Amino acid sequence: MTPEHLQLLLTRDMPFGKYKGRKIADLPGHYLAWFAREGFPRGELGQLLALMYELDHNALRGLLDPLR
């Protein structure tokens, strides 16, 4: 994880699905948990979703507040 990855969570939009267009940092925890169970997409999107899942699962979403 790098500071750039944290910034991408706040700027990158979800490109598909029920939450298409929502920032990755704003995706609900249950949606991130679904990806954790079913498998994250390949590539950068999957890495960002996995990172956001870890932040959410460990109650660390507050780390993103100073970057907002």
Sequence and secondary structure as in RCSB ss.txt:
>XXXX:A:sequence
MTPEHLQLLLTRDMPFGKYKGRKIADLPGHYLAWFAREGFPRGELGQLLALMYELDHNALRGLLDPLR
>XXXX:A:secstr
  HHHHHHHHH B  SSTTTTSBGGGS HHHHHHHHHH   SHHHHHHHHHHHHHHHTT GGGGGGG 
